[in-house]
Amino acid sequence: MQYDLAIIGGGPAGVAAGVYAARKRLKTILITKEFGGQSVVSADIQNWIGTVSVSGEELANMLEKHIRTYASDVVDIRAGELVEKISKKPASHQEQDDSFVIKTAHGEEKAKTVLVTTGSERRKLSVSRADTFENKGLTYCASCDGPMFSGKDTIVIGGGNAGFETAAQLLAYAKSVTLLESENEFGADPITVEKVLSNPHMKAVNGTRILEIKGDTFVKSVVYEKGGKKEELPAEGVFVEIGLAPTTSFVKDLIELNKYRQIIIDPRTQKTSVKGLWAAGDCTDTLYHQNNIAAGDAVRALEDIYIYLKA
Ligand SMILES: Cc1cc2nc3c(=O)[nH]c(=O)nc-3n(C[C@H](O)[C@H](O)[C@H](O)COP(=O)(O)OP(=O)(O)OC[C@H]3O[C@@H](n4cnc5c(N)ncnc54)[C@H](O)[C@@H]3O)c2cc1C
């Protein structure tokens, strides 16, 4: 069978598009690794419009419930699946236009149009032995793993807003928090930096270069360099907050990406460089990335896809 539309991703963008596709009765397949997206790890989201406060997990449940309620026989939902590649199939005699082949571990699906909403993933620390200690003291999620380091010395790597927010969370229970930043200035908002640094258990060092994570079964210390001098800082918990990387590797050979591997889109329509393929949310080169923006951008894409299919 050939779908009108394949939506890849089940974060705010993918679900918003799915709900609109159901209302417009576009025969759609929505394939997602999981529902909810990146903010699923947040303890408290206060800016999802219309909702005063919601945890990331609750938001994920709300999104899944919303699409499942209206999916009926219009939107086929395939959760727990990862799209490995999207390619373009040349038009046949029966079909007027090219269609897309979406490959997952479970097989292939065909669709006339595709909307990519696969968001971003945490950028990994690429220094000696960092991967060995992942989930053995080195973690990418303070709200998931932070409480395990109650009363312990911890290190946060990264001095942007996410790094300082992580430090603020850890200060509620850790013995000490030391933040290591590579640049000479912190990227976080000055008001956040000032507030977090006023805590007596907090220290921050800028202009550092991480060299190695040390330990045996679990993390014991971080080795870094500052001003040509090597330092070793003992810690049982290391929290990495060095930014996000767009999840676009499965379309890298098909559409145009920018130098950050974000999908280049036309902001009026969300169209990509390939006819029949749209993208929305954090995987794109739009300037600001938030839940409400991702949902709105996806709705804009869906309106444009509808015109393309029906005009
Ligand atoms: C810790 C944290 C806290 C945040 N807090 C807030 C906040 O308070 N307010 C706010 O507005 N924004 C917040 N954000 C930003 C917000 O989460 C993002 O802007 C938003 O999630 C982007 O939505 P998206 O749908 O574009 O992508 P994502 O949320 O990243 O969703 C991508 C979806 O695609 C799926 N996927 C990925 N790859 C594949 C694949 N190959 N095949 C199938 N499925 C795939 C994923 O499972 C996921 O469902 C936060 C972000 C983080 C990291």
The ligand as an SDF file (V2000), in Angstrom:
LIG
                    3D

 53 58  0  0  0  0  0  0  0  0999 V2000
   15.9960   18.4130   29.0200 C   0  0  0  0  0  0  0  0  0  0  0  0
   15.1540   19.2430   28.0890 C   0  0  0  0  0  0  0  0  0  0  0  0
   14.1570   20.0520   28.6150 C   0  0  0  0  0  0  0  0  0  0  0  0
   13.3560   20.8210   27.7640 C   0  0  0  0  0  0  0  0  0  0  0  0
   12.3940   21.6020   28.3180 N   0  0  0  0  0  0  0  0  0  0  0  0
   11.5940   22.3370   27.5120 C   0  0  0  0  0  0  0  0  0  0  0  0
   10.5590   23.1270   28.0650 C   0  0  0  0  0  0  0  0  0  0  0  0
   10.3910   23.2230   29.2840 O   0  0  0  0  0  0  0  0  0  0  0  0
    9.7630   23.8130   27.1910 N   0  0  0  0  0  0  0  0  0  0  0  0
    9.9280   23.7690   25.8380 C   0  0  0  0  0  0  0  0  0  0  0  0
    9.1440   24.3710   25.1120 O   0  0  0  0  0  0  0  0  0  0  0  0
   10.9130   23.0390   25.3020 N   0  0  0  0  0  0  0  0  0  0  0  0
   11.7530   22.3180   26.0960 C   0  0  0  0  0  0  0  0  0  0  0  0
   12.7770   21.6060   25.5520 N   0  0  0  0  0  0  0  0  0  0  0  0
   12.9370   21.6050   24.0860 C   0  0  0  0  0  0  0  0  0  0  0  0
   11.8990   20.6740   23.4740 C   0  0  0  0  0  0  0  0  0  0  0  0
   11.9430   19.4260   24.1500 O   0  0  0  0  0  0  0  0  0  0  0  0
   12.1370   20.4820   21.9820 C   0  0  0  0  0  0  0  0  0  0  0  0
   12.1470   21.7330   21.3440 O   0  0  0  0  0  0  0  0  0  0  0  0
   11.0500   19.6130   21.3790 C   0  0  0  0  0  0  0  0  0  0  0  0
   11.0180   18.3460   22.0080 O   0  0  0  0  0  0  0  0  0  0  0  0
   11.2550   19.4130   19.8780 C   0  0  0  0  0  0  0  0  0  0  0  0
   10.2400   18.5900   19.4100 O   0  0  0  0  0  0  0  0  0  0  0  0
   10.4070   17.7030   18.0930 P   0  0  0  0  0  0  0  0  0  0  0  0
    9.0970   17.0090   17.9210 O   0  0  0  0  0  0  0  0  0  0  0  0
   10.9240   18.5350   16.9910 O   0  0  0  0  0  0  0  0  0  0  0  0
   11.5580   16.6480   18.3960 O   0  0  0  0  0  0  0  0  0  0  0  0
   11.8080   15.6210   19.6010 P   0  0  0  0  0  0  0  0  0  0  0  0
   11.0950   16.0620   20.8030 O   0  0  0  0  0  0  0  0  0  0  0  0
   13.2710   15.4390   19.6640 O   0  0  0  0  0  0  0  0  0  0  0  0
   11.1210   14.2910   19.0890 O   0  0  0  0  0  0  0  0  0  0  0  0
   11.7060   13.5000   18.1130 C   0  0  0  0  0  0  0  0  0  0  0  0
   10.9150   12.2290   17.9690 C   0  0  0  0  0  0  0  0  0  0  0  0
   11.4290   11.4530   16.8850 O   0  0  0  0  0  0  0  0  0  0  0  0
   11.6480   10.1120   17.2930 C   0  0  0  0  0  0  0  0  0  0  0  0
   12.7560    9.6120   16.4690 N   0  0  0  0  0  0  0  0  0  0  0  0
   14.0300   10.0730   16.4040 C   0  0  0  0  0  0  0  0  0  0  0  0
   14.7280    9.3950   15.4630 N   0  0  0  0  0  0  0  0  0  0  0  0
   13.8760    8.5200   14.9100 C   0  0  0  0  0  0  0  0  0  0  0  0
   13.9790    7.5580   13.8660 C   0  0  0  0  0  0  0  0  0  0  0  0
   15.1210    7.3670   13.1850 N   0  0  0  0  0  0  0  0  0  0  0  0
   12.9040    6.7830   13.5760 N   0  0  0  0  0  0  0  0  0  0  0  0
   11.7320    6.9490   14.2430 C   0  0  0  0  0  0  0  0  0  0  0  0
   11.5630    7.8690   15.2250 N   0  0  0  0  0  0  0  0  0  0  0  0
   12.6190    8.6370   15.5500 C   0  0  0  0  0  0  0  0  0  0  0  0
   11.9480   10.2040   18.7770 C   0  0  0  0  0  0  0  0  0  0  0  0
   11.6550    8.9860   19.4290 O   0  0  0  0  0  0  0  0  0  0  0  0
   10.9720   11.3270   19.1930 C   0  0  0  0  0  0  0  0  0  0  0  0
    9.6900   10.8130   19.3990 O   0  0  0  0  0  0  0  0  0  0  0  0
   13.5810   20.8060   26.3670 C   0  0  0  0  0  0  0  0  0  0  0  0
   14.5870   20.0080   25.8330 C   0  0  0  0  0  0  0  0  0  0  0  0
   15.3640   19.2280   26.6810 C   0  0  0  0  0  0  0  0  0  0  0  0
   16.4580   18.3730   26.0940 C   0  0  0  0  0  0  0  0  0  0  0  0
  1  2  1  0
  2  3  1  0
  2 52  2  0
  3  4  2  0
  4  5  1  0
  4 50  1  0
  5  6  2  0
  6  7  1  0
  6 13  1  0
  7  8  2  0
  7  9  1  0
  9 10  1  0
 10 11  2  0
 10 12  1  0
 12 13  2  0
 13 14  1  0
 14 15  1  0
 14 50  1  0
 15 16  1  0
 16 17  1  0
 16 18  1  0
 18 19  1  0
 18 20  1  0
 20 21  1  0
 20 22  1  0
 22 23  1  0
 23 24  1  0
 24 25  2  0
 24 26  1  0
 24 27  1  0
 27 28  1  0
 28 29  2  0
 28 30  1  0
 28 31  1  0
 31 32  1  0
 32 33  1  0
 33 34  1  0
 33 48  1  0
 34 35  1  0
 35 36  1  0
 35 46  1  0
 36 37  1  0
 36 45  1  0
 37 38  2  0
 38 39  1  0
 39 40  1  0
 39 45  2  0
 40 41  1  0
 40 42  2  0
 42 43  1  0
 43 44  2  0
 44 45  1  0
 46 47  1  0
 46 48  1  0
 48 49  1  0
 50 51  2  0
 51 52  1  0
 52 53  1  0
M  END
$$$$
